[in-house]
Each structure stands twice: as C-alpha cells, then as structure tokens.
Amino acid sequence: MAHNVIKSVDAAGPLGRRVHPGEALLSVNGKLIRDVLDYKFYCYDRDLLLELRTPEGKIRLVRVRKAEGQDLGLDFETYLMDRPRACANRCVFCFIDQNPPGMRKSIYFKDDDARLSFLMGCYITLTNLTEREIERIIALRVSPVNISVHATDGALRRELLGNPRAGEALDIMRRFAAAGITMNCQIVCCPGLNDGAALLRTMEDLKALFPAVRSVSVVPVGLTRHREGLPALTAFTRESAAAVIEAVTQFGNKCVEELGTRLVFCSDELYQTAGIELPPDEFYEEHVQLENGVGMLRLLEAEFETALNYADAPDGVPFSIATGAAAAPMIEKLLFSAKKKYDILNGTVYPVRNDFFGHSVTVSGLVTGGDLIAQLRGRDLGARLLISADMLRREEADFLDSVPLAEASEALGVPIYPVENDGGALCDAMFGILPEIPAPVQGAEDTEYNKYN
Ligand code: SF4
C-alpha cells in the first residue's frame, strides 16, 4: 500500500474537486512529502503547488491558494502517511511485554515514533532517531516533543531501556533545547533502579534544560500479573512511594522558588499508593501532564464542582457508575457531594477489580469488558451504566479485550454510556444529560498507538 495515496478529499475545502481519491501526493512546492509531518508543515503556506501521481501513473500539477495554516482537506490511506516506527528498546518495565497472549495484534505493537509524539502526544525514547530525523525535528521545529526519559545517567538509562543508544538522550535533548523545542518528560519510576539519588540527578539534569523542558512527570512502574520470563521488578510500597513523593515535592518547591514553576509532578497513582492525600488543584499549574495521570483526579473534582453549581435538577433516573479502583473514591466523593444538593439523585459506584491484568492495575483505562461483565452481572445497575470513555477504543467501540460495547450492554441488560474524562461531562451524565452511545466505525484504521512508553 502506498501511504501517500489520497483516500478522500473534502469538496468544501480549498482544493474543491480538483484532486481525486486514488491520486498520490508526491511533493508540495518542490518539497518531497514523505509523511504526515512533511504534509502538515509544507502545506502551511498560502500558495502551494502540488505534484500528484494519478492511478494511471501520470504526473500532474495543481496550484492552490488558501488561507495560511488552512487544512487542504485531504485524507490519506494511513494516518501517518507512512508506517509507524517501532521501538528499538527492551525496557525492563515495558507494559506491552506484560500483556497476556491472545489479544488483538495492535496491542503488541511497540511504537516509538516522533511523528506520533507531535500529532498525538505519544512519548518517545529518542533511541531510534537517525541524525537526519533529529535535524528534521529541529528544522521543522516540531514542538512539543514528549520524551520518556526515565534516567539521565547514560549507563542507567541503557540498563533500563536495554538499548546501547539510550545514553545519547541527554545530548539530543540539549540540541532540541538549543533549537527552542519544548519538551515534556516522563519518568517511569522503578523502586531500587531509578528512584533515590538517580531520580535526583535526573530531575537536576532536566531542570538545567528549563524552559525547553516544560514539565516532568514521575509515574510508578506498572506491573501486571503476566511477567513470566521478564526481569524481576519491585512494586512500590506505601513507604517507597512516599519517599519518591517527598523527594519530588522538595525538588518542586526549589523549582518554584528558582524557576517560578514546580516543573516535576508525581502522578495521582503514586499518591494513592503512598496513602497521601492529593495536592489541591492549583498545585498542578497548567495541568500539562494529564495524559500521565498527573492531577487528573483533582481536575475532575474541580470541573465537577463547577458544573454542579450550574446544573439543573437531575432527572432522578437510577444509574450506576463503573470505574477502575483508583478513581472510585473520588467518584464516590463527587456523587456524595451531588446527592447532598439533590437528594433525588440515585446512583451507585462500582469499582471494577482488574482480574485481567492483575489487581495492582487500578486505572479505569485498563478495565476490560470481561471484568466489567463478570463483576457487575446480577448487580443493581439502575436504568443506565456510566463508564469512562477511556475504557474503549474509540473507532471500534470495544474494550481492550475486544469485547464490543454492545455485547457488554446486552450481557448486563442496561445501556452503557461512555463518559469523557471531564467533570462537567460526568455531572451531566449523572443528571441525565447523556453522551451518545458509539457504534463501531466500519473500515476505520487502527490508530491505537500504545500509551505505555
Ligand atoms: S516501554 Fe515503550 S520504549 Fe520501552 S520497550 Fe516498551 S514500547 Fe518500547
């Protein structure tokens, strides 16, 4: 399959009907289009000359004038206009290696692709970048780049990532910083490996790259029950999680004084493991690291309380909410707060234990359809069940274990509404303003790139 072949053209867009599905886009203003990054950057200007190849092999040119930055309205055979780049690492903590066998193929694909970092916020490790790609990121000013750092000490990073090139990351990041590229960083913290003194050094090295390094998250290593044959790793305990939080908080306090930002943040999960109350919402500043579960619960709470202030009375129809164990206490708290205001609100929260991955996995996004059905069958679910939209693959409307949403709904005898991860949406759904129930999109490209880097 040629990845640059046009799948559809928006007839209302600047190209009208002058470009046709089946044609391949070769270059724009003389610049070769190798992937979606080239396409986005070279199509930014007002005046473009497109070089196309028809299905018959004829080359033709199309001139177009449009507003600066306006999208051309082209869709291509693949989202990236190229194959996704696979990772070249063997990280000791890789979550993908800890998936059980028998899941759909895309779950096992380990991407590590700078284009996905820019377009979808995926994290990359920099270990598979060629010199040409580094130069292209700098030349095109691809920013921000989200980087899985884990450790800045070269030897330690090589050990963690199982890749001899892993020690080059800090040099590449220095080049990005000099070029004005913004970076968000992630540290997957493994007790006994990259916590303690190694974590302090990593934070110091990243701080030295501020303001190019805009934020750093520290997330605890995720361990499933499927680790046969993988390196032995220690899970966080209450004490070790508290020690990391203490170190990061102290470091963050210093950063607030010196830089005016906290810079480094621990994920909500780390606080929950330590049994320490989450900091207030303001602590998280711009909430840059929400994707890594940093400040997510406090933001949900703040959004919910705001929505509750403006909400009309609920419809009073009984409902239930299924959530991962980690978010359950917060959802219960929000429901309680709403019930205090409107006592006709009739809802129940069900935390779903993760039997599929193991009980230490507590996030809602990894709850499977099988666990949901097994644990909620026969329970009083009311007239509707609300779940987090993160439990589903969007286009396919199914759970991680490929159980379709419709099948789960039928098995539980209740309509299931996936609610976006937003306090306002949650308040609406509790009150009876419901989101649409998605249906699978036929022929959709599987763009579920992994989020565990
Ligand atoms: S954690 Fe990410 S970078 Fe590391 S091996 Fe797994 S997919 Fe690759």
Boltz pocket constraint, residues with backbone or C-beta under 6 A from the ligand:
constraints:
  - pocket:
      binder: B
      contacts: [[A, 87], [A, 88], [A, 89], [A, 90], [A, 91], [A, 93], [A, 94], [A, 95], [A, 96], [A, 97], [A, 109], [A, 110], [A, 111], [A, 112], [A, 125], [A, 161], [A, 450], [A, 452], [A, 453]]
      max_distance: 6.0
